[in-house]
Amino acid sequence: MFLAINLALKSLYRNKTRTILSLLGIIVGVMSIILILSLGEGVKIFIINQIKSFGSDIIEIEVKTPKTKKMSIKNISGIVGGAPVTTLKLKDLEKVAQLDNLGSWYGMIMTQKITSYHNKNKQAIISGVTAGKLEADPQMKIERGRMFTEREDRGLANVAVLGYEINKYFFPHQDAIGQKIKIGGKSFRIVGVLKKRGVTGFLNLDNNIYIPLRTLQKKIMGINYVMFAIFKVKNMQQLDLTVQKVITILRHQHHIKDPDDDDFSVNTVKEMEKILDNVFAVINILLLVLASVSLVVGGVGIMNIMYVSVEERTQEIGLRKSIGATNSDILQQFIGESVVLTLLGAIVGVAISFIVAMLATWLAQKNGYLIEFYLSMKGILLAVGFSLLVGLLFGYYPARQASKLMPAQALKKEE
């Protein structure tokens, strides 16, 4: 076996250009498998951590298209591209909030509006929230000023709390508190400025402006519904029971008897993690199948190269056989060549994947996304193992053809 590997290395070294071209398909295939698993796992962990940043002791209520599953494509496309679901109201949330096991909470709607101060204009995300947002969201911190009150929310007050970047853009050299900005053409008095928070769920919350939910509903958007709500759970041991109580209340509020007609969904962090695991598992399988095509293509390239190699080295095969080499020796030599070729490709692929993962992590974190892409041992073993299997499968037939050559016939062919 050592002799076969030694001969394989010498042969590959003699034909450097051909070897490099043969390696490319394997390198790309190995990189694809490793990076798909690495990037997928990194994004999944990032999303889960972003969800947990709101607290692991929460229940989320959001709208849902009736007669669809909450994580189905039909539901998502219905909410994004179809008519909005308008049945979730503040009175529903206030009814849910009466449950003993629920604490602080907030309802929320979002839109985008041109915001202006003197001669400066900026497209900003406007978040209408109830006054409980500050208490229910542990990551939201006031740097200066205050949060608006429930009384201001119910009174449709034109007050605003600026995100860190918005404040920095409009008021780089002065205190924003007490100043007035225009949102959608209406004047709002600034009562608070938030501390820097960064990106959460691919959304830069520092570019948010928070105003009372009812003010956004009535004075800007002209609606009477909410998009979603977050409730803090007091006793997590009663989480499942509390979720069932929430569902019961909302069905009663919306006069729903058939669960298929639910126009809302109630989610927990644990459930979201499970859903994400299932979603990314399916995505990874599909992408791995596509990535494996690169390795198969690389394997076909190796098989072609091996056929050419056998054809060029017919005399060498004849000479080795004439001095005692067996069919098994020749078979091992050429299979060894194929395996060494794929192993070299796998090693280079792993090395490049490591560099790409580090670069992707650096770029993501530079842009405010706290994502870390790392190479999992599972991904490396899968990629290397599959590449070696490809080398064996696609190298076997040319090697078998070489081993069957008769010495006299091989020597005569070269003359």
Buried (B, 14 or more C-beta within 10 A) or exposed (E): EEEBBEBBBEBBEEBEEBBBEBBBBBBBBBBBBBBBBBBBBBBBBBBBBBBBBBBEBBBBBBBBBBEBEBBEEEBBEBBEEEEEBEBBBBEBBEBBBEBEBBBBBBBBBBBEBEBBBEEEEBEBBBBBBBBBBBBBBEBBEBEBBEBBBEEBBBBEBBBBBBBBBBBBBBBEEEEBBEBEBBBBEEEBBBBBBBEEBBBBEEEBBBBBBBBBBBBBBBBBBEBEBBBBBBBBBBEBEBBEEBBEBBBEBBBEBBEBEEEEEBBBBBBBBEBBBEEBEEEBEEBBEEBBEEBBEBBBBBBEBBBEBBBEBBEEBBBBBBBBBEEEBEEEBBBBBBBBBBBBBBBBBBBBBBEBBBEBBBEBBEEBEEEEBBBBBEBEEEBBEBBBEBBBBBBBBBBBEBBBBBBEBEBEEBBEEEE
